[in-house]
Amino acid sequence: DGIGVDASRAHLMKFSHHYWPMDALKTWLEQNWDMWIESPPPWFTTRFIKRIIRVAPPEALPMSVLQGLAEKYSDDKNPDNWSSGSFASRESKGMRTIRNLNTDSRPGPSRDALVRRETKRRRLLASSQRKNHFLWAAALFCGYADLITTVLVAFAYLRMGTEGRIAAYLIFGVLAAHLLSEAIISLGTGQGSLAALVSLGGGKLLWSTWHVVENRPIGGGLSAISGLVVARCTHTVLNSLPQAVVQLILVIQRDPSEVSWLMLLSIVGCSMSIGYLVASTEFTVDMSTHFRVNHPSFTGVIPRRSTIRQLLIMGGYLFFIGGYLVGKLIALTALACASLPITVVWCTIEALALLLLRTVAEEGIWRFHLDGLSNAPASLLIHIILYIAMAMAPFPFIRAPGFVGPTPWACFVVYNLVINPVMLFVALNVGVASFGPSDIFWAALSVSTAISVLGLVSVWLSMNSERRHTFYRPLSLKQLLNDEWEKRTLTHMRDNTLAEGLDPSRAELLKISPRFWVPSEKLKTWLSAWSDWEEEKPAWFIDDENVLGYSFVQHITKHAPVEVLPRMLLFKLLRGAKKHGEEMELSPDLDSPELISLVKRRRYVRRGGLSTKVLPGE
């Protein structure tokens, strides 16, 4: 917005950069940039600044911007951090950092040297982005190829008539349960009704990938990269794994002459997509700026500067998951064909044992940690997802506190590798005569287990040695929050920017869960600065929930223990409340215990689905 030539030219910058007059642009920016920094016109917004820095050729950038970029990335060798989104500071809409670029008058490299450095940085960034896009595209292909072959197999069973109809309905039922669960998770994490509708239509993988590529907030309490990880995990656990088991059982039970190449292709496709999705998801998590900056306690496994070690880890994950999955498919399908009741009881006991391990690891808390998924039904659904994943395709990232935890993850992996021969022995001794020679199954199980162990060894030897303990050492979510509360001073925010200092870090830590908090005294002391935050309005405090999906103020007022809230905030929470049909008059001298009691009762009414403006009478 604005009047004049500069405003008109800024508007023209919204068009494709391929049509920009570069010589004129260079002169225009060099002559006016410092003046715009000191006195920003209305159109000189953070979006405009980011677009210029990201799109304009290095030759056209002002000298102060080139110096700032060179200084910012001089010690950072990670191309994933080299985005214009992290260049502009969150404070004061990006103006403060950019203004600081002009304060250093020390002599530095020449303009030509700075242009060459920025050109190299962009080339490396583009190379890193191409690698990420290839991984994401391949994951999309695996996911949707698996989905399409599943549907085709179901229709192939339908064409068989009455005998194949039950099998087709079973395959469609598993697919429908997967799509419905994805929609529920989308709603539960606050991603909105549109994301839920996309999930019901089978487009959640594409939806989540698009948000990451376009750097768009996905909504709710998740960052875009977290949303992609969740989408891949739910697709694998709720669709690919059950379909592989169901279709393998159906194939085993049919006459060999009735088994088509499409049925076998679907099973092979499920297995291949599972292995690749797990491996690529771990790379996405461990190599992303968001997770490495915000959760250094369980990331940083993959070395950044060694391509050979990265390939060994990628291949190791493929071998580990592939062998692990094939071994479980052999043991589980054999047991299911031998005795379905025994299989159900067996899996139920394992699921309960995992729940117990998770509860102990999380210091007595069994519910899931994310807001919207922490109620009992949703927590049980998440636990079922985690159990299926641990039983057949243990994503390494779910060893994180709040999911399975490092120690339960390691215990369950070892347990499954050991228990598969026991399951197969039971299956072969309760009447599975139609399977053929048992030697084939023992040989297949032995080979798959050896491949899985070989993959684990490859990952173990190739990872950063100082991160090996993240796979087995006990660490609860409470302990993680408490540790990072005092140590973490750099935070990757949900709008894809970096923020320095303890306050933005603590604000993001608290938004992780409505059930896990740091000790009350620490939290109360920190929240005592609430009135200062309201006056100063730091960016992390006033985040717009419509943009980022979840605001700090909303989370604290809705979930934080009432006893730690500042007195002035307690009065604000009771503003407009009614009692016996009349608005309450609150005395400024009201003692704290009574004030806390009133807020607790009001929260109780809200969570009970009653009017948010009514307090229960005495």
Secondary structure in CASP SS format (residue, H / E / C, confidence):
PFRMAT SS
TARGET T0000
AUTHOR 0000-0000-0000
METHOD secondary structure of the structure
MODEL  1
D C 1.00
G C 1.00
I C 1.00
G C 1.00
V H 1.00
D H 1.00
A H 1.00
S H 1.00
R H 1.00
A H 1.00
H H 1.00
L H 1.00
M C 1.00
K C 1.00
F C 1.00
S C 1.00
H H 1.00
H H 1.00
Y H 1.00
W C 1.00
P C 1.00
M H 1.00
D H 1.00
A H 1.00
L H 1.00
K H 1.00
T H 1.00
W H 1.00
L H 1.00
E H 1.00
Q H 1.00
N H 1.00
W H 1.00
D H 1.00
M H 1.00
W H 1.00
I H 1.00
E H 1.00
S C 1.00
P C 1.00
P C 1.00
P C 1.00
W C 1.00
F C 1.00
T C 1.00
T H 1.00
R H 1.00
F H 1.00
I H 1.00
K H 1.00
R H 1.00
I H 1.00
I H 1.00
R H 1.00
V H 1.00
A C 1.00
P C 1.00
P H 1.00
E H 1.00
A H 1.00
L C 1.00
P C 1.00
M H 1.00
S H 1.00
V H 1.00
L H 1.00
Q H 1.00
G H 1.00
L H 1.00
A H 1.00
E H 1.00
K H 1.00
Y C 1.00
S C 1.00
D C 1.00
D C 1.00
K C 1.00
N C 1.00
P H 1.00
D H 1.00
N H 1.00
W C 1.00
S C 1.00
S H 1.00
G H 1.00
S H 1.00
F C 1.00
A C 1.00
S C 1.00
R C 1.00
E H 1.00
S H 1.00
K H 1.00
G H 1.00
M H 1.00
R H 1.00
T H 1.00
I H 1.00
R H 1.00
N H 1.00
L C 1.00
N C 1.00
T C 1.00
D C 1.00
S C 1.00
R C 1.00
P C 1.00
G C 1.00
P C 1.00
S C 1.00
R H 1.00
D H 1.00
A H 1.00
L H 1.00
V H 1.00
R H 1.00
R H 1.00
E H 1.00
T H 1.00
K H 1.00
R H 1.00
R H 1.00
R H 1.00
L H 1.00
L H 1.00
A H 1.00
S H 1.00
S H 1.00
Q H 1.00
R H 1.00
K H 1.00
N H 1.00
H H 1.00
F H 1.00
L H 1.00
W H 1.00
A H 1.00
A H 1.00
A H 1.00
L H 1.00
F H 1.00
C H 1.00
G H 1.00
Y H 1.00
A H 1.00
D H 1.00
L H 1.00
I H 1.00
T H 1.00
T H 1.00
V H 1.00
L H 1.00
V H 1.00
A H 1.00
F H 1.00
A H 1.00
Y H 1.00
L H 1.00
R C 1.00
M C 1.00
G C 1.00
T H 1.00
E H 1.00
G H 1.00
R H 1.00
I H 1.00
A H 1.00
A H 1.00
Y H 1.00
L H 1.00
I H 1.00
F H 1.00
G H 1.00
V H 1.00
L H 1.00
A H 1.00
A H 1.00
H H 1.00
L H 1.00
L H 1.00
S H 1.00
E H 1.00
A H 1.00
I H 1.00
I H 1.00
S H 1.00
L H 1.00
G H 1.00
T C 1.00
G C 1.00
Q C 1.00
G C 1.00
S H 1.00
L H 1.00
A H 1.00
A H 1.00
L H 1.00
V H 1.00
S H 1.00
L H 1.00
G C 1.00
G C 1.00
G C 1.00
K H 1.00
L H 1.00
L H 1.00
W H 1.00
S H 1.00
T H 1.00
W H 1.00
H H 1.00
V H 1.00
V H 1.00
E C 1.00
N C 1.00
R C 1.00
P C 1.00
I C 1.00
G C 1.00
G C 1.00
G C 1.00
L C 1.00
S C 1.00
A H 1.00
I H 1.00
S H 1.00
G H 1.00
L H 1.00
V H 1.00
V H 1.00
A H 1.00
R H 1.00
C H 1.00
T H 1.00
H H 1.00
T H 1.00
V H 1.00
L H 1.00
N H 1.00
S H 1.00
L H 1.00
P H 1.00
Q H 1.00
A H 1.00
V H 1.00
V H 1.00
Q H 1.00
L H 1.00
I H 1.00
L H 1.00
V H 1.00
I H 1.00
Q H 1.00
R C 1.00
D C 1.00
P H 1.00
S H 1.00
E H 1.00
V C 1.00
S C 1.00
W H 1.00
L H 1.00
M H 1.00
L H 1.00
L H 1.00
S H 1.00
I H 1.00
V H 1.00
G H 1.00
C H 1.00
S H 1.00
M H 1.00
S H 1.00
I H 1.00
G H 1.00
Y H 1.00
L H 1.00
V H 1.00
A H 1.00
S H 1.00
T H 1.00
E H 1.00
F H 1.00
T H 1.00
V H 1.00
D H 1.00
M H 1.00
S C 1.00
T H 1.00
H H 1.00
F H 1.00
R H 1.00
V H 1.00
N H 1.00
H C 1.00
P C 1.00
S C 1.00
F C 1.00
T C 1.00
G C 1.00
V C 1.00
I C 1.00
P C 1.00
R C 1.00
R C 1.00
S C 1.00
T H 1.00
I H 1.00
R H 1.00
Q H 1.00
L H 1.00
L H 1.00
I H 1.00
M H 1.00
G H 1.00
G H 1.00
Y H 1.00
L H 1.00
F H 1.00
F H 1.00
I H 1.00
G H 1.00
G H 1.00
Y H 1.00
L H 1.00
V H 1.00
G H 1.00
K H 1.00
L H 1.00
I H 1.00
A H 1.00
L H 1.00
T H 1.00
A H 1.00
L H 1.00
A H 1.00
C H 1.00
A H 1.00
S C 1.00
L H 1.00
P H 1.00
I H 1.00
T H 1.00
V H 1.00
V H 1.00
W H 1.00
C H 1.00
T H 1.00
I H 1.00
E H 1.00
A H 1.00
L H 1.00
A H 1.00
L H 1.00
L H 1.00
L H 1.00
L H 1.00
R H 1.00
T H 1.00
V H 1.00
A H 1.00
E C 1.00
E C 1.00
G C 1.00
I C 1.00
W C 1.00
R C 1.00
F C 1.00
H C 1.00
L C 1.00
D C 1.00
G C 1.00
L C 1.00
S C 1.00
N C 1.00
A H 1.00
P H 1.00
A H 1.00
S H 1.00
L H 1.00
L H 1.00
I H 1.00
H H 1.00
I H 1.00
I H 1.00
L H 1.00
Y H 1.00
I H 1.00
A H 1.00
M H 1.00
A H 1.00
M H 1.00
A C 1.00
P C 1.00
F C 1.00
P H 1.00
F H 1.00
I H 1.00
R H 1.00
A C 1.00
P C 1.00
G C 1.00
F C 1.00
V C 1.00
G C 1.00
P H 1.00
T H 1.00
P H 1.00
W H 1.00
A H 1.00
C H 1.00
F H 1.00
V H 1.00
V H 1.00
Y H 1.00
N H 1.00
L H 1.00
V H 1.00
I H 1.00
N H 1.00
P H 1.00
V H 1.00
M H 1.00
L H 1.00
F H 1.00
V H 1.00
A H 1.00
L H 1.00
N C 1.00
V C 1.00
G C 1.00
V C 1.00
A H 1.00
S H 1.00
F H 1.00
G C 1.00
P C 1.00
S H 1.00
D H 1.00
I H 1.00
F H 1.00
W H 1.00
A H 1.00
A H 1.00
L H 1.00
S H 1.00
V H 1.00
S H 1.00
T H 1.00
A H 1.00
I H 1.00
S H 1.00
V H 1.00
L H 1.00
G H 1.00
L H 1.00
V H 1.00
S H 1.00
V H 1.00
W H 1.00
L H 1.00
S H 1.00
M C 1.00
N C 1.00
S H 1.00
E H 1.00
R H 1.00
R H 1.00
H H 1.00
T H 1.00
F H 1.00
Y C 1.00
R C 1.00
P C 1.00
L C 1.00
S C 1.00
L H 1.00
K H 1.00
Q H 1.00
L H 1.00
L H 1.00
N H 1.00
D H 1.00
E H 1.00
W H 1.00
E H 1.00
K H 1.00
R C 1.00
T C 1.00
L E 1.00
T E 1.00
H E 1.00
M C 1.00
R C 1.00
D C 1.00
N C 1.00
T C 1.00
L E 1.00
A E 1.00
E E 1.00
G C 1.00
L H 1.00
D H 1.00
P H 1.00
S H 1.00
R H 1.00
A H 1.00
E H 1.00
L H 1.00
L H 1.00
K C 1.00
I C 1.00
S C 1.00
P C 1.00
R C 1.00
F C 1.00
W C 1.00
V C 1.00
P C 1.00
S H 1.00
E H 1.00
K H 1.00
L H 1.00
K H 1.00
T H 1.00
W H 1.00
L H 1.00
S C 1.00
A C 1.00
W H 1.00
S H 1.00
D H 1.00
W H 1.00
E H 1.00
E H 1.00
E H 1.00
K C 1.00
P C 1.00
A C 1.00
W C 1.00
F C 1.00
I C 1.00
D C 1.00
D C 1.00
E H 1.00
N H 1.00
V H 1.00
L H 1.00
G C 1.00
Y C 1.00
S C 1.00
F H 1.00
V H 1.00
Q H 1.00
H H 1.00
I H 1.00
T H 1.00
K H 1.00
H H 1.00
A C 1.00
P C 1.00
V H 1.00
E H 1.00
V H 1.00
L C 1.00
P C 1.00
R H 1.00
M H 1.00
L H 1.00
L H 1.00
F H 1.00
K H 1.00
L H 1.00
L C 1.00
R C 1.00
G C 1.00
A C 1.00
K E 1.00
K E 1.00
H C 1.00
G C 1.00
E E 1.00
E E 1.00
M C 1.00
E C 1.00
L C 1.00
S C 1.00
P C 1.00
D C 1.00
L C 1.00
D C 1.00
S H 1.00
P H 1.00
E H 1.00
L H 1.00
I H 1.00
S H 1.00
L H 1.00
V H 1.00
K H 1.00
R H 1.00
R H 1.00
R H 1.00
Y H 1.00
V H 1.00
R H 1.00
R H 1.00
G C 1.00
G C 1.00
L C 1.00
S C 1.00
T C 1.00
K C 1.00
V E 1.00
L C 1.00
P C 1.00
G C 1.00
E C 1.00
END
